[in-house]
Amino acid sequence: MTVFERTEADDVLTATVTVTRHDQLAVALKQRAKPVIIENDALSRQLIRLEYWRDAKWWLIAWLVYRLLASAMAHQYHLLARALENDRG
């Protein structure tokens, strides 16, 4: 599971952990010393999809806060406009 490859940056051998099966991923991610390389396309796509939805969660929360604030400001504006109409009339 461990592969040695030469890096161009420091020109030394660097140990990496290569994952090709689902059952290897948990063990590979538990260690934090070596970079993990995923060579399984299906597993890679699942992790990319997971990362997308993790980020999308924050966009959804931001959108909901925006809509709540926009609704509150619009509601306040309508109340103010009605009060001004009543003062004129």
mmCIF file as gemmi writes it, N, C-alpha and C atoms, coordinates in Angstrom:
data_model
loop_
_atom_site.group_PDB
_atom_site.id
_atom_site.type_symbol
_atom_site.label_atom_id
_atom_site.label_alt_id
_atom_site.label_comp_id
_atom_site.label_asym_id
_atom_site.label_entity_id
_atom_site.label_seq_id
_atom_site.pdbx_PDB_ins_code
_atom_site.Cartn_x
_atom_site.Cartn_y
_atom_site.Cartn_z
_atom_site.occupancy
_atom_site.B_iso_or_equiv
_atom_site.pdbx_formal_charge
_atom_site.auth_seq_id
_atom_site.auth_asym_id
_atom_site.pdbx_PDB_model_num
ATOM 1 N N . MET Axp A 1 ? 0.805 -1.178 0 1 0 ? 1 A 1
ATOM 2 C CA . MET Axp A 1 ? 0 0 0 1 0 ? 1 A 1
ATOM 3 C C . MET Axp A 1 ? 0.864 1.264 0 1 0 ? 1 A 1
ATOM 4 N N . THR Axp A 2 ? 2.09 1.21 0.461 1 0 ? 2 A 1
ATOM 5 C CA . THR Axp A 2 ? 2.971 2.376 0.462 1 0 ? 2 A 1
ATOM 6 C C . THR Axp A 2 ? 3.827 2.366 -0.794 1 0 ? 2 A 1
ATOM 7 N N . VAL Axp A 3 ? 3.924 3.508 -1.432 1 0 ? 3 A 1
ATOM 8 C CA . VAL Axp A 3 ? 4.684 3.643 -2.664 1 0 ? 3 A 1
ATOM 9 C C . VAL Axp A 3 ? 5.659 4.796 -2.469 1 0 ? 3 A 1
ATOM 10 N N . PHE Axp A 4 ? 6.864 4.657 -2.987 1 0 ? 4 A 1
ATOM 11 C CA . PHE Axp A 4 ? 7.842 5.724 -2.917 1 0 ? 4 A 1
ATOM 12 C C . PHE Axp A 4 ? 7.942 6.381 -4.281 1 0 ? 4 A 1
ATOM 13 N N . GLU Axp A 5 ? 7.92 7.695 -4.296 1 0 ? 5 A 1
ATOM 14 C CA . GLU Axp A 5 ? 8.065 8.395 -5.562 1 0 ? 5 A 1
ATOM 15 C C . GLU Axp A 5 ? 8.938 9.63 -5.357 1 0 ? 5 A 1
ATOM 16 N N . ARG Axp A 6 ? 9.633 10.007 -6.381 1 0 ? 6 A 1
ATOM 17 C CA . ARG Axp A 6 ? 10.544 11.144 -6.307 1 0 ? 6 A 1
ATOM 18 C C . ARG Axp A 6 ? 9.754 12.418 -6.604 1 0 ? 6 A 1
ATOM 19 N N . THR Axp A 7 ? 9.903 13.41 -5.753 1 0 ? 7 A 1
ATOM 20 C CA . THR Axp A 7 ? 9.24 14.698 -5.966 1 0 ? 7 A 1
ATOM 21 C C . THR Axp A 7 ? 10.23 15.673 -6.566 1 0 ? 7 A 1
ATOM 22 N N . GLU Axp A 8 ? 9.721 16.577 -7.4 1 0 ? 8 A 1
ATOM 23 C CA . GLU Axp A 8 ? 10.585 17.556 -8.048 1 0 ? 8 A 1
ATOM 24 C C . GLU Axp A 8 ? 10.948 18.685 -7.092 1 0 ? 8 A 1
ATOM 25 N N . ALA Axp A 9 ? 10.079 18.963 -6.109 1 0 ? 9 A 1
ATOM 26 C CA . ALA Axp A 9 ? 10.288 20.121 -5.242 1 0 ? 9 A 1
ATOM 27 C C . ALA Axp A 9 ? 11.521 19.967 -4.362 1 0 ? 9 A 1
ATOM 28 N N . ASP Axp A 10 ? 11.639 18.848 -3.663 1 0 ? 10 A 1
ATOM 29 C CA . ASP Axp A 10 ? 12.774 18.699 -2.746 1 0 ? 10 A 1
ATOM 30 C C . ASP Axp A 10 ? 13.763 17.642 -3.203 1 0 ? 10 A 1
ATOM 31 N N . ASP Axp A 11 ? 13.47 16.973 -4.292 1 0 ? 11 A 1
ATOM 32 C CA . ASP Axp A 11 ? 14.375 16.008 -4.898 1 0 ? 11 A 1
ATOM 33 C C . ASP Axp A 11 ? 14.797 14.894 -3.927 1 0 ? 11 A 1
ATOM 34 N N . VAL Axp A 12 ? 13.862 14.451 -3.083 1 0 ? 12 A 1
ATOM 35 C CA . VAL Axp A 12 ? 14.096 13.318 -2.19 1 0 ? 12 A 1
ATOM 36 C C . VAL Axp A 12 ? 12.943 12.35 -2.338 1 0 ? 12 A 1
ATOM 37 N N . LEU Axp A 13 ? 13.167 11.124 -1.875 1 0 ? 13 A 1
ATOM 38 C CA . LEU Axp A 13 ? 12.085 10.148 -1.92 1 0 ? 13 A 1
ATOM 39 C C . LEU Axp A 13 ? 11.056 10.461 -0.836 1 0 ? 13 A 1
ATOM 40 N N . THR Axp A 14 ? 9.789 10.482 -1.211 1 0 ? 14 A 1
ATOM 41 C CA . THR Axp A 14 ? 8.708 10.771 -0.279 1 0 ? 14 A 1
ATOM 42 C C . THR Axp A 14 ? 7.775 9.566 -0.221 1 0 ? 14 A 1
ATOM 43 N N . ALA Axp A 15 ? 7.425 9.142 0.974 1 0 ? 15 A 1
ATOM 44 C CA . ALA Axp A 15 ? 6.498 8.027 1.135 1 0 ? 15 A 1
ATOM 45 C C . ALA Axp A 15 ? 5.075 8.535 0.988 1 0 ? 15 A 1
ATOM 46 N N . THR Axp A 16 ? 4.297 7.857 0.193 1 0 ? 16 A 1
ATOM 47 C CA . THR Axp A 16 ? 2.877 8.166 0.044 1 0 ? 16 A 1
ATOM 48 C C . THR Axp A 16 ? 2.08 6.899 0.268 1 0 ? 16 A 1
ATOM 49 N N . VAL Axp A 17 ? 0.822 7.066 0.621 1 0 ? 17 A 1
ATOM 50 C CA . VAL Axp A 17 ? -0.08 5.938 0.795 1 0 ? 17 A 1
ATOM 51 C C . VAL Axp A 17 ? -1.04 5.939 -0.381 1 0 ? 17 A 1
ATOM 52 N N . THR Axp A 18 ? -1.065 4.85 -1.119 1 0 ? 18 A 1
ATOM 53 C CA . THR Axp A 18 ? -1.933 4.719 -2.275 1 0 ? 18 A 1
ATOM 54 C C . THR Axp A 18 ? -3.122 3.84 -1.918 1 0 ? 18 A 1
ATOM 55 N N . VAL Axp A 19 ? -4.322 4.334 -2.198 1 0 ? 19 A 1
ATOM 56 C CA . VAL Axp A 19 ? -5.557 3.613 -1.883 1 0 ? 19 A 1
ATOM 57 C C . VAL Axp A 19 ? -6.202 3.174 -3.19 1 0 ? 19 A 1
ATOM 58 N N . THR Axp A 20 ? -6.499 1.88 -3.284 1 0 ? 20 A 1
ATOM 59 C CA . THR Axp A 20 ? -7.158 1.366 -4.48 1 0 ? 20 A 1
ATOM 60 C C . THR Axp A 20 ? -8.504 0.715 -4.164 1 0 ? 20 A 1
ATOM 61 N N . ARG Axp A 21 ? -8.773 0.439 -2.88 1 0 ? 21 A 1
ATOM 62 C CA . ARG Axp A 21 ? -10.042 -0.197 -2.479 1 0 ? 21 A 1
ATOM 63 C C . ARG Axp A 21 ? -10.685 0.602 -1.353 1 0 ? 21 A 1
ATOM 64 N N . HIS Axp A 22 ? -12.007 0.448 -1.218 1 0 ? 22 A 1
ATOM 65 C CA . HIS Axp A 22 ? -12.759 1.175 -0.189 1 0 ? 22 A 1
ATOM 66 C C . HIS Axp A 22 ? -12.273 0.853 1.219 1 0 ? 22 A 1
ATOM 67 N N . ASP Axp A 23 ? -11.941 -0.396 1.475 1 0 ? 23 A 1
ATOM 68 C CA . ASP Axp A 23 ? -11.567 -0.791 2.838 1 0 ? 23 A 1
ATOM 69 C C . ASP Axp A 23 ? -10.192 -0.243 3.25 1 0 ? 23 A 1
ATOM 70 N N . GLN Axp A 24 ? -9.389 0.22 2.322 1 0 ? 24 A 1
ATOM 71 C CA . GLN Axp A 24 ? -8.082 0.795 2.638 1 0 ? 24 A 1
ATOM 72 C C . GLN Axp A 24 ? -8.166 2.266 3.033 1 0 ? 24 A 1
ATOM 73 N N . LEU Axp A 25 ? -9.261 2.923 2.69 1 0 ? 25 A 1
ATOM 74 C CA . LEU Axp A 25 ? -9.348 4.365 2.872 1 0 ? 25 A 1
ATOM 75 C C . LEU Axp A 25 ? -9.317 4.78 4.34 1 0 ? 25 A 1
ATOM 76 N N . ALA Axp A 26 ? -10.063 4.113 5.202 1 0 ? 26 A 1
ATOM 77 C CA . ALA Axp A 26 ? -10.11 4.501 6.614 1 0 ? 26 A 1
ATOM 78 C C . ALA Axp A 26 ? -8.725 4.406 7.257 1 0 ? 26 A 1
ATOM 79 N N . VAL Axp A 27 ? -8.022 3.331 6.974 1 0 ? 27 A 1
ATOM 80 C CA . VAL Axp A 27 ? -6.683 3.151 7.547 1 0 ? 27 A 1
ATOM 81 C C . VAL Axp A 27 ? -5.73 4.21 7.012 1 0 ? 27 A 1
ATOM 82 N N . ALA Axp A 28 ? -5.829 4.513 5.728 1 0 ? 28 A 1
ATOM 83 C CA . ALA Axp A 28 ? -4.936 5.491 5.124 1 0 ? 28 A 1
ATOM 84 C C . ALA Axp A 28 ? -5.188 6.896 5.678 1 0 ? 28 A 1
ATOM 85 N N . LEU Axp A 29 ? -6.442 7.233 5.926 1 0 ? 29 A 1
ATOM 86 C CA . LEU Axp A 29 ? -6.753 8.566 6.421 1 0 ? 29 A 1
ATOM 87 C C . LEU Axp A 29 ? -6.469 8.728 7.911 1 0 ? 29 A 1
ATOM 88 N N . LYS Axp A 30 ? -6.405 7.622 8.658 1 0 ? 30 A 1
ATOM 89 C CA . LYS Axp A 30 ? -6.108 7.709 10.089 1 0 ? 30 A 1
ATOM 90 C C . LYS Axp A 30 ? -4.688 8.215 10.327 1 0 ? 30 A 1
ATOM 91 N N . GLN Axp A 31 ? -3.764 7.787 9.49 1 0 ? 31 A 1
ATOM 92 C CA . GLN Axp A 31 ? -2.39 8.292 9.632 1 0 ? 31 A 1
ATOM 93 C C . GLN Axp A 31 ? -2.333 9.651 8.955 1 0 ? 31 A 1
ATOM 94 N N . ARG Axp A 32 ? -1.609 10.551 9.544 1 0 ? 32 A 1
ATOM 95 C CA . ARG Axp A 32 ? -1.549 11.914 9.016 1 0 ? 32 A 1
ATOM 96 C C . ARG Axp A 32 ? -0.151 12.298 8.544 1 0 ? 32 A 1
ATOM 97 N N . ALA Axp A 33 ? 0.776 11.37 8.607 1 0 ? 33 A 1
ATOM 98 C CA . ALA Axp A 33 ? 2.163 11.698 8.268 1 0 ? 33 A 1
ATOM 99 C C . ALA Axp A 33 ? 2.411 11.691 6.76 1 0 ? 33 A 1
ATOM 100 N N . LYS Axp A 34 ? 1.719 10.826 6.033 1 0 ? 34 A 1
ATOM 101 C CA . LYS Axp A 34 ? 1.993 10.661 4.604 1 0 ? 34 A 1
ATOM 102 C C . LYS Axp A 34 ? 0.792 11.114 3.784 1 0 ? 34 A 1
ATOM 103 N N . PRO Axp A 35 ? 1.034 11.697 2.623 1 0 ? 35 A 1
ATOM 104 C CA . PRO Axp A 35 ? -0.079 12.05 1.739 1 0 ? 35 A 1
ATOM 105 C C . PRO Axp A 35 ? -0.777 10.794 1.209 1 0 ? 35 A 1
ATOM 106 N N . VAL Axp A 36 ? -2.09 10.894 1.008 1 0 ? 36 A 1
ATOM 107 C CA . VAL Axp A 36 ? -2.887 9.768 0.518 1 0 ? 36 A 1
ATOM 108 C C . VAL Axp A 36 ? -3.238 10.02 -0.943 1 0 ? 36 A 1
ATOM 109 N N . ILE Axp A 37 ? -2.981 9.03 -1.779 1 0 ? 37 A 1
ATOM 110 C CA . ILE Axp A 37 ? -3.302 9.096 -3.202 1 0 ? 37 A 1
ATOM 111 C C . ILE Axp A 37 ? -4.399 8.063 -3.466 1 0 ? 37 A 1
ATOM 112 N N . ILE Axp A 38 ? -5.521 8.517 -4.031 1 0 ? 38 A 1
ATOM 113 C CA . ILE Axp A 38 ? -6.645 7.625 -4.329 1 0 ? 38 A 1
ATOM 114 C C . ILE Axp A 38 ? -6.596 7.282 -5.808 1 0 ? 38 A 1
ATOM 115 N N . GLU Axp A 39 ? -6.435 6.008 -6.105 1 0 ? 39 A 1
ATOM 116 C CA . GLU Axp A 39 ? -6.347 5.565 -7.497 1 0 ? 39 A 1
ATOM 117 C C . GLU Axp A 39 ? -7.581 4.79 -7.94 1 0 ? 39 A 1
ATOM 118 N N . ASN Axp A 40 ? -8.66 4.917 -7.205 1 0 ? 40 A 1
ATOM 119 C CA . ASN Axp A 40 ? -9.92 4.269 -7.539 1 0 ? 40 A 1
ATOM 120 C C . ASN Axp A 40 ? -10.87 5.365 -8.005 1 0 ? 40 A 1
ATOM 121 N N . ASP Axp A 41 ? -11.291 5.307 -9.282 1 0 ? 41 A 1
ATOM 122 C CA . ASP Axp A 41 ? -12.125 6.37 -9.846 1 0 ? 41 A 1
ATOM 123 C C . ASP Axp A 41 ? -13.473 6.488 -9.145 1 0 ? 41 A 1
ATOM 124 N N . ALA Axp A 42 ? -14.104 5.367 -8.828 1 0 ? 42 A 1
ATOM 125 C CA . ALA Axp A 42 ? -15.406 5.41 -8.162 1 0 ? 42 A 1
ATOM 126 C C . ALA Axp A 42 ? -15.283 6.032 -6.775 1 0 ? 42 A 1
ATOM 127 N N . LEU Axp A 43 ? -14.273 5.647 -6.042 1 0 ? 43 A 1
ATOM 128 C CA . LEU Axp A 43 ? -14.049 6.202 -4.71 1 0 ? 43 A 1
ATOM 129 C C . LEU Axp A 43 ? -13.714 7.687 -4.79 1 0 ? 43 A 1
ATOM 130 N N . SER Axp A 44 ? -12.936 8.053 -5.76 1 0 ? 44 A 1
ATOM 131 C CA . SER Axp A 44 ? -12.579 9.459 -5.949 1 0 ? 44 A 1
ATOM 132 C C . SER Axp A 44 ? -13.821 10.299 -6.255 1 0 ? 44 A 1
ATOM 133 N N . ARG Axp A 45 ? -14.698 9.8 -7.129 1 0 ? 45 A 1
ATOM 134 C CA . ARG Axp A 45 ? -15.93 10.527 -7.455 1 0 ? 45 A 1
ATOM 135 C C . ARG Axp A 45 ? -16.82 10.677 -6.228 1 0 ? 45 A 1
ATOM 136 N N . GLN Axp A 46 ? -16.908 9.636 -5.387 1 0 ? 46 A 1
ATOM 137 C CA . GLN Axp A 46 ? -17.721 9.724 -4.174 1 0 ? 46 A 1
ATOM 138 C C . GLN Axp A 46 ? -17.188 10.793 -3.231 1 0 ? 46 A 1
ATOM 139 N N . LEU Axp A 47 ? -15.889 10.873 -3.082 1 0 ? 47 A 1
ATOM 140 C CA . LEU Axp A 47 ? -15.298 11.875 -2.195 1 0 ? 47 A 1
ATOM 141 C C . LEU Axp A 47 ? -15.47 13.287 -2.756 1 0 ? 47 A 1
ATOM 142 N N . ILE Axp A 48 ? -15.386 13.434 -4.057 1 0 ? 48 A 1
ATOM 143 C CA . ILE Axp A 48 ? -15.61 14.741 -4.679 1 0 ? 48 A 1
ATOM 144 C C . ILE Axp A 48 ? -17.052 15.182 -4.469 1 0 ? 48 A 1
ATOM 145 N N . ARG Axp A 49 ? -17.999 14.24 -4.636 1 0 ? 49 A 1
ATOM 146 C CA . ARG Axp A 49 ? -19.412 14.543 -4.414 1 0 ? 49 A 1
ATOM 147 C C . ARG Axp A 49 ? -19.671 14.92 -2.965 1 0 ? 49 A 1
ATOM 148 N N . LEU Axp A 50 ? -19.038 14.214 -2.034 1 0 ? 50 A 1
ATOM 149 C CA . LEU Axp A 50 ? -19.176 14.511 -0.606 1 0 ? 50 A 1
ATOM 150 C C . LEU Axp A 50 ? -18.647 15.907 -0.288 1 0 ? 50 A 1
ATOM 151 N N . GLU Axp A 51 ? -17.509 16.261 -0.855 1 0 ? 51 A 1
ATOM 152 C CA . GLU Axp A 51 ? -16.937 17.589 -0.631 1 0 ? 51 A 1
ATOM 153 C C . GLU Axp A 51 ? -17.847 18.679 -1.204 1 0 ? 51 A 1
ATOM 154 N N . TYR Axp A 52 ? -18.442 18.419 -2.373 1 0 ? 52 A 1
ATOM 155 C CA . TYR Axp A 52 ? -19.348 19.387 -2.987 1 0 ? 52 A 1
ATOM 156 C C . TYR Axp A 52 ? -20.538 19.671 -2.074 1 0 ? 52 A 1
ATOM 157 N N . TRP Axp A 53 ? -21.166 18.627 -1.562 1 0 ? 53 A 1
ATOM 158 C CA . TRP Axp A 53 ? -22.347 18.823 -0.723 1 0 ? 53 A 1
ATOM 159 C C . TRP Axp A 53 ? -21.991 19.413 0.635 1 0 ? 53 A 1
ATOM 160 N N . ARG Axp A 54 ? -20.778 19.141 1.12 1 0 ? 54 A 1
ATOM 161 C CA . ARG Axp A 54 ? -20.347 19.759 2.373 1 0 ? 54 A 1
ATOM 162 C C . ARG Axp A 54 ? -20.235 21.269 2.183 1 0 ? 54 A 1
ATOM 163 N N . ASP Axp A 55 ? -19.698 21.703 1.045 1 0 ? 55 A 1
ATOM 164 C CA . ASP Axp A 55 ? -19.61 23.129 0.753 1 0 ? 55 A 1
ATOM 165 C C . ASP Axp A 55 ? -20.974 23.715 0.415 1 0 ? 55 A 1
ATOM 166 N N . ALA Axp A 56 ? -21.826 22.959 -0.262 1 0 ? 56 A 1
ATOM 167 C CA . ALA Axp A 56 ? -23.158 23.44 -0.641 1 0 ? 56 A 1
ATOM 168 C C . ALA Axp A 56 ? -24.012 23.706 0.592 1 0 ? 56 A 1
ATOM 169 N N . LYS Axp A 57 ? -23.769 22.986 1.67 1 0 ? 57 A 1
ATOM 170 C CA . LYS Axp A 57 ? -24.519 23.198 2.904 1 0 ? 57 A 1
ATOM 171 C C . LYS Axp A 57 ? -24.356 24.637 3.378 1 0 ? 57 A 1
ATOM 172 N N . TRP Axp A 58 ? -23.144 25.17 3.317 1 0 ? 58 A 1
ATOM 173 C CA . TRP Axp A 58 ? -22.901 26.543 3.763 1 0 ? 58 A 1
ATOM 174 C C . TRP Axp A 58 ? -23.526 27.555 2.82 1 0 ? 58 A 1
ATOM 175 N N . TRP Axp A 59 ? -23.546 27.255 1.519 1 0 ? 59 A 1
ATOM 176 C CA . TRP Axp A 59 ? -24.217 28.15 0.577 1 0 ? 59 A 1
ATOM 177 C C . TRP Axp A 59 ? -25.708 28.182 0.851 1 0 ? 59 A 1
ATOM 178 N N . LEU Axp A 60 ? -26.3 27.048 1.197 1 0 ? 60 A 1
ATOM 179 C CA . LEU Axp A 60 ? -27.73 26.993 1.513 1 0 ? 60 A 1
ATOM 180 C C . LEU Axp A 60 ? -28.032 27.818 2.764 1 0 ? 60 A 1
ATOM 181 N N . ILE Axp A 61 ? -27.205 27.68 3.786 1 0 ? 61 A 1
ATOM 182 C CA . ILE Axp A 61 ? -27.404 28.455 5.018 1 0 ? 61 A 1
ATOM 183 C C . ILE Axp A 61 ? -27.271 29.945 4.723 1 0 ? 61 A 1
ATOM 184 N N . ALA Axp A 62 ? -26.277 30.337 3.937 1 0 ? 62 A 1
ATOM 185 C CA . ALA Axp A 62 ? -26.093 31.751 3.588 1 0 ? 62 A 1
ATOM 186 C C . ALA Axp A 62 ? -27.295 32.275 2.809 1 0 ? 62 A 1
ATOM 187 N N . TRP Axp A 63 ? -27.827 31.49 1.892 1 0 ? 63 A 1
ATOM 188 C CA . TRP Axp A 63 ? -28.992 31.898 1.105 1 0 ? 63 A 1
ATOM 189 C C . TRP Axp A 63 ? -30.211 32.066 2.001 1 0 ? 63 A 1
ATOM 190 N N . LEU Axp A 64 ? -30.405 31.155 2.948 1 0 ? 64 A 1
ATOM 191 C CA . LEU Axp A 64 ? -31.546 31.267 3.858 1 0 ? 64 A 1
ATOM 192 C C . LEU Axp A 64 ? -31.438 32.518 4.731 1 0 ? 64 A 1
ATOM 193 N N . VAL Axp A 65 ? -30.253 32.822 5.216 1 0 ? 65 A 1
ATOM 194 C CA . VAL Axp A 65 ? -30.057 34.04 6.019 1 0 ? 65 A 1
ATOM 195 C C . VAL Axp A 65 ? -30.33 35.271 5.158 1 0 ? 65 A 1
ATOM 196 N N . TYR Axp A 66 ? -29.859 35.259 3.929 1 0 ? 66 A 1
ATOM 197 C CA . TYR Axp A 66 ? -30.111 36.375 3.01 1 0 ? 66 A 1
ATOM 198 C C . TYR Axp A 66 ? -31.604 36.583 2.801 1 0 ? 66 A 1
ATOM 199 N N . ARG Axp A 67 ? -32.328 35.5 2.536 1 0 ? 67 A 1
ATOM 200 C CA . ARG Axp A 67 ? -33.781 35.613 2.305 1 0 ? 67 A 1
ATOM 201 C C . ARG Axp A 67 ? -34.503 36.101 3.555 1 0 ? 67 A 1
ATOM 202 N N . LEU Axp A 68 ? -34.08 35.643 4.713 1 0 ? 68 A 1
ATOM 203 C CA . LEU Axp A 68 ? -34.703 36.081 5.96 1 0 ? 68 A 1
ATOM 204 C C . LEU Axp A 68 ? -34.475 37.581 6.172 1 0 ? 68 A 1
ATOM 205 N N . LEU Axp A 69 ? -33.254 38.052 5.972 1 0 ? 69 A 1
ATOM 206 C CA . LEU Axp A 69 ? -32.97 39.475 6.125 1 0 ? 69 A 1
ATOM 207 C C . LEU Axp A 69 ? -33.699 40.319 5.085 1 0 ? 69 A 1
ATOM 208 N N . ALA Axp A 70 ? -33.718 39.856 3.852 1 0 ? 70 A 1
ATOM 209 C CA . ALA Axp A 70 ? -34.408 40.593 2.795 1 0 ? 70 A 1
ATOM 210 C C . ALA Axp A 70 ? -35.903 40.675 3.087 1 0 ? 70 A 1
ATOM 211 N N . SER Axp A 71 ? -36.477 39.601 3.568 1 0 ? 71 A 1
ATOM 212 C CA . SER Axp A 71 ? -37.901 39.599 3.91 1 0 ? 71 A 1
ATOM 213 C C . SER Axp A 71 ? -38.188 40.539 5.074 1 0 ? 71 A 1
ATOM 214 N N . ALA Axp A 72 ? -37.324 40.526 6.074 1 0 ? 72 A 1
ATOM 215 C CA . ALA Axp A 72 ? -37.516 41.413 7.234 1 0 ? 72 A 1
ATOM 216 C C . ALA Axp A 72 ? -37.418 42.874 6.818 1 0 ? 72 A 1
ATOM 217 N N . MET Axp A 73 ? -36.462 43.215 5.963 1 0 ? 73 A 1
ATOM 218 C CA . MET Axp A 73 ? -36.321 44.603 5.514 1 0 ? 73 A 1
ATOM 219 C C . MET Axp A 73 ? -37.513 45.025 4.664 1 0 ? 73 A 1
ATOM 220 N N . ALA Axp A 74 ? -37.989 44.134 3.783 1 0 ? 74 A 1
ATOM 221 C CA . ALA Axp A 74 ? -39.146 44.458 2.95 1 0 ? 74 A 1
ATOM 222 C C . ALA Axp A 74 ? -40.387 44.654 3.817 1 0 ? 74 A 1
ATOM 223 N N . HIS Axp A 75 ? -40.559 43.816 4.816 1 0 ? 75 A 1
ATOM 224 C CA . HIS Axp A 75 ? -41.692 43.936 5.722 1 0 ? 75 A 1
ATOM 225 C C . HIS Axp A 75 ? -41.628 45.261 6.477 1 0 ? 75 A 1
ATOM 226 N N . GLN Axp A 76 ? -40.47 45.628 6.968 1 0 ? 76 A 1
ATOM 227 C CA . GLN Axp A 76 ? -40.289 46.891 7.683 1 0 ? 76 A 1
ATOM 228 C C . GLN Axp A 76 ? -40.564 48.08 6.765 1 0 ? 76 A 1
ATOM 229 N N . TYR Axp A 77 ? -40.128 47.988 5.517 1 0 ? 77 A 1
ATOM 230 C CA . TYR Axp A 77 ? -40.34 49.072 4.562 1 0 ? 77 A 1
ATOM 231 C C . TYR Axp A 77 ? -41.83 49.258 4.303 1 0 ? 77 A 1
ATOM 232 N N . HIS Axp A 78 ? -42.576 48.174 4.14 1 0 ? 78 A 1
ATOM 233 C CA . HIS Axp A 78 ? -44.021 48.266 3.888 1 0 ? 78 A 1
ATOM 234 C C . HIS Axp A 78 ? -44.738 48.869 5.084 1 0 ? 78 A 1
ATOM 235 N N . LEU Axp A 79 ? -44.322 48.512 6.287 1 0 ? 79 A 1
ATOM 236 C CA . LEU Axp A 79 ? -44.942 49.101 7.47 1 0 ? 79 A 1
ATOM 237 C C . LEU Axp A 79 ? -44.676 50.598 7.52 1 0 ? 79 A 1
ATOM 238 N N . LEU Axp A 80 ? -43.471 51.009 7.186 1 0 ? 80 A 1
ATOM 239 C CA . LEU Axp A 80 ? -43.12 52.422 7.181 1 0 ? 80 A 1
ATOM 240 C C . LEU Axp A 80 ? -43.902 53.16 6.105 1 0 ? 80 A 1
ATOM 241 N N . ALA Axp A 81 ? -44.035 52.576 4.937 1 0 ? 81 A 1
ATOM 242 C CA . ALA Axp A 81 ? -44.782 53.198 3.848 1 0 ? 81 A 1
ATOM 243 C C . ALA Axp A 81 ? -46.248 53.359 4.228 1 0 ? 81 A 1
ATOM 244 N N . ARG Axp A 82 ? -46.835 52.383 4.883 1 0 ? 82 A 1
ATOM 245 C CA . ARG Axp A 82 ? -48.234 52.482 5.324 1 0 ? 82 A 1
ATOM 246 C C . ARG Axp A 82 ? -48.396 53.57 6.374 1 0 ? 82 A 1
ATOM 247 N N . ALA Axp A 83 ? -47.429 53.682 7.284 1 0 ? 83 A 1
ATOM 248 C CA . ALA Axp A 83 ? -47.516 54.723 8.307 1 0 ? 83 A 1
ATOM 249 C C . ALA Axp A 83 ? -47.434 56.094 7.689 1 0 ? 83 A 1
ATOM 250 N N . LEU Axp A 84 ? -46.6 56.267 6.673 1 0 ? 84 A 1
ATOM 251 C CA . LEU Axp A 84 ? -46.491 57.554 6.004 1 0 ? 84 A 1
ATOM 252 C C . LEU Axp A 84 ? -47.779 57.886 5.263 1 0 ? 84 A 1
ATOM 253 N N . GLU Axp A 85 ? -48.423 56.891 4.649 1 0 ? 85 A 1
ATOM 254 C CA . GLU Axp A 85 ? -49.701 57.113 3.945 1 0 ? 85 A 1
ATOM 255 C C . GLU Axp A 85 ? -50.771 57.544 4.944 1 0 ? 85 A 1
ATOM 256 N N . ASN Axp A 86 ? -50.808 56.924 6.108 1 0 ? 86 A 1
ATOM 257 C CA . ASN Axp A 86 ? -51.812 57.27 7.11 1 0 ? 86 A 1
ATOM 258 C C . ASN Axp A 86 ? -51.596 58.692 7.652 1 0 ? 86 A 1
ATOM 259 N N . ASP Axp A 87 ? -50.349 59.137 7.748 1 0 ? 87 A 1
ATOM 260 C CA . ASP Axp A 87 ? -50.066 60.488 8.228 1 0 ? 87 A 1
ATOM 261 C C . ASP Axp A 87 ? -50.506 61.539 7.225 1 0 ? 87 A 1
ATOM 262 N N . ARG Axp A 88 ? -50.42 61.223 5.94 1 0 ? 88 A 1
ATOM 263 C CA . ARG Axp A 88 ? -50.801 62.174 4.887 1 0 ? 88 A 1
ATOM 264 C C . ARG Axp A 88 ? -52.305 62.303 4.78 1 0 ? 88 A 1
ATOM 265 N N . GLY Axp A 89 ? -52.998 61.221 5.038 1 0 ? 89 A 1
ATOM 266 C CA . GLY Axp A 89 ? -54.432 61.162 4.787 1 0 ? 89 A 1
ATOM 267 C C . GLY Axp A 89 ? -55.272 61.679 5.863 1 0 ? 89 A 1
